[in-house]
């Protein structure tokens, strides 16, 4: 099991890699970000979902910057598939993420979470980074997958 210190180093490396990849003036196309939410309370109708991915935008600020994405997410249960709208903001400076989503006919919901690394192998040609939540404001677990394009 990784120590807290080694996890912090891995997290900083992952956040630095994302910021450098998205930085203005690079020849990189960008990233595709997918957000997965696993609900711990199916009884209440609290949805689990995965975003459809898609292009994310980057705003340089502070040491690293902020990644944002809006789009559709898909929740599947015994009743079928429901399309949810969502927005995610990933603050690379503070390793924090906020997510809002709306189930059709319901009020907008939101969660905030701190990020931690998930077995990233950041070699020079690595093309993906996976981060998980290190505590969220709701009773769900989150996974953020970044595919470097």
C-alpha positions as a Python dict, from the first residue, in 0.01 Angstrom:
ca = {
    (1, 'X'): (0, 0, 0),
    (2, 'X'): (134, 342, -95),
    (3, 'X'): (219, 587, 177),
    (4, 'X'): (41, 923, 199),
    (5, 'X'): (363, 1096, 94),
    (6, 'X'): (409, 879, -216),
    (7, 'X'): (42, 932, -308),
    (8, 'X'): (95, 1309, -284),
    (9, 'X'): (395, 1286, -516),
    (10, 'X'): (197, 1076, -767),
    (11, 'X'): (-94, 1319, -749),
    (12, 'X'): (130, 1622, -809),
    (13, 'X'): (291, 1443, -1105),
    (14, 'X'): (-49, 1361, -1255),
    (15, 'X'): (-180, 1717, -1209),
    (16, 'X'): (142, 1865, -1352),
    (17, 'X'): (116, 1630, -1651),
    (18, 'X'): (-243, 1734, -1722),
    (19, 'X'): (-158, 2104, -1693),
    (20, 'X'): (146, 2071, -1918),
    (21, 'X'): (-54, 1872, -2174),
    (22, 'X'): (-330, 2131, -2187),
    (23, 'X'): (-108, 2439, -2160),
    (24, 'X'): (-145, 2712, -2423),
    (25, 'X'): (108, 2685, -2704),
    (26, 'X'): (134, 2305, -2705),
    (27, 'X'): (61, 2108, -3020),
    (28, 'X'): (-158, 1862, -2829),
    (29, 'X'): (-522, 1828, -2932),
    (30, 'X'): (-646, 1830, -2573),
    (31, 'X'): (-798, 1565, -2350),
    (32, 'X'): (-1112, 1359, -2328),
    (33, 'X'): (-1248, 1346, -1976),
    (34, 'X'): (-1490, 1081, -1852),
    (35, 'X'): (-1648, 1100, -1509),
    (36, 'X'): (-1792, 795, -1338),
    (37, 'X'): (-2013, 814, -1030),
    (38, 'X'): (-2103, 505, -829),
    (39, 'X'): (-2393, 563, -594),
    (40, 'X'): (-2408, 389, -260),
    (41, 'X'): (-2783, 432, -224),
    (42, 'X'): (-2988, 286, -509),
    (43, 'X'): (-3301, 276, -294),
    (44, 'X'): (-3339, 654, -289),
    (45, 'X'): (-3305, 679, -665),
    (46, 'X'): (-2966, 848, -632),
    (47, 'X'): (-2818, 782, -977),
    (48, 'X'): (-2495, 615, -1069),
    (49, 'X'): (-2367, 737, -1404),
    (50, 'X'): (-2079, 767, -1644),
    (51, 'X'): (-2029, 1073, -1860),
    (52, 'X'): (-2019, 1046, -2235),
    (53, 'X'): (-1672, 1196, -2239),
    (54, 'X'): (-1587, 1459, -2492),
    (55, 'X'): (-1360, 1754, -2523),
    (56, 'X'): (-1269, 1954, -2219),
    (57, 'X'): (-1154, 2314, -2201),
    (58, 'X'): (-855, 2442, -2009),
    (59, 'X'): (-810, 2779, -1841),
    (60, 'X'): (-454, 2858, -1735),
    (61, 'X'): (-453, 3003, -1384),
    (62, 'X'): (-232, 2972, -1081),
    (63, 'X'): (42, 2713, -1103),
    (64, 'X'): (-156, 2466, -1316),
    (65, 'X'): (-506, 2569, -1422),
    (66, 'X'): (-865, 2449, -1440),
    (67, 'X'): (-1030, 2194, -1671),
    (68, 'X'): (-1405, 2220, -1739),
    (69, 'X'): (-1646, 2004, -1933),
    (70, 'X'): (-2023, 2000, -1990),
    (71, 'X'): (-2220, 1723, -2154),
    (72, 'X'): (-2444, 1423, -2115),
    (73, 'X'): (-2403, 1134, -1875),
    (74, 'X'): (-2583, 802, -1880),
    (75, 'X'): (-2741, 625, -1583),
    (76, 'X'): (-2862, 268, -1630),
    (77, 'X'): (-3078, 69, -1392),
    (78, 'X'): (-3366, -180, -1410),
    (79, 'X'): (-3586, 92, -1560),
    (80, 'X'): (-3352, 152, -1854),
    (81, 'X'): (-3110, 428, -1943),
    (82, 'X'): (-3157, 789, -1841),
    (83, 'X'): (-2963, 1077, -1995),
    (84, 'X'): (-2843, 1333, -1740),
    (85, 'X'): (-2680, 1667, -1810),
    (86, 'X'): (-2364, 1733, -1613),
    (87, 'X'): (-2084, 1984, -1566),
    (88, 'X'): (-1746, 1911, -1412),
    (89, 'X'): (-1471, 2147, -1301),
    (90, 'X'): (-1128, 2006, -1214),
    (91, 'X'): (-907, 2250, -1025),
    (92, 'X'): (-555, 2124, -1095),
    (93, 'X'): (-408, 2380, -854),
    (94, 'X'): (-585, 2238, -550),
    (95, 'X'): (-668, 1878, -658),
    (96, 'X'): (-1040, 1951, -618),
    (97, 'X'): (-1335, 1871, -842),
    (98, 'X'): (-1695, 1987, -844),
    (99, 'X'): (-1966, 1808, -1037),
    (100, 'X'): (-2326, 1909, -1099),
    (101, 'X'): (-2585, 1693, -1273),
    (102, 'X'): (-2954, 1706, -1341),
    (103, 'X'): (-3188, 1411, -1367),
    (104, 'X'): (-3482, 1501, -1594),
    (105, 'X'): (-3769, 1638, -1385),
    (106, 'X'): (-3555, 1680, -1072),
    (107, 'X'): (-3354, 1958, -912),
    (108, 'X'): (-2986, 1995, -995),
    (109, 'X'): (-2756, 1794, -768),
    (110, 'X'): (-2392, 1856, -688),
    (111, 'X'): (-2088, 1703, -525),
    (112, 'X'): (-1740, 1826, -443),
    (113, 'X'): (-1442, 1598, -401),
    (114, 'X'): (-1071, 1587, -341),
    (115, 'X'): (-862, 1386, -585),
    (116, 'X'): (-610, 1109, -540),
    (117, 'X'): (-405, 914, -795),
    (118, 'X'): (-504, 569, -911),
    (119, 'X'): (-210, 359, -1032),
    (120, 'X'): (-88, 603, -1295),
    (121, 'X'): (223, 511, -1486),
    (122, 'X'): (336, 850, -1613),
    (123, 'X'): (594, 751, -1870),
    (124, 'X'): (681, 998, -2143),
    (125, 'X'): (434, 836, -2384),
    (126, 'X'): (155, 758, -2134),
    (127, 'X'): (-177, 859, -2281),
    (128, 'X'): (-415, 829, -1987),
    (129, 'X'): (-444, 939, -1626),
    (130, 'X'): (-699, 806, -1377),
    (131, 'X'): (-789, 991, -1057),
    (132, 'X'): (-1034, 882, -788),
    (133, 'X'): (-1201, 1068, -507),
    (134, 'X'): (-1040, 1103, -167),
    (135, 'X'): (-1365, 1196, -2),
    (136, 'X'): (-1675, 1353, -152),
    (137, 'X'): (-1961, 1558, -14),
    (138, 'X'): (-2212, 1284, -93),
    (139, 'X'): (-2221, 908, -38),
    (140, 'X'): (-2086, 812, -379),
    (141, 'X'): (-1748, 717, -523),
    (142, 'X'): (-1601, 893, -827),
    (143, 'X'): (-1347, 810, -1097),
    (144, 'X'): (-1210, 1065, -1345),
    (145, 'X'): (-1039, 928, -1653),
    (146, 'X'): (-833, 1163, -1871),
    (147, 'X'): (-729, 1043, -2218),
    (148, 'X'): (-453, 1262, -2359),
    (149, 'X'): (-512, 1339, -2727),
}
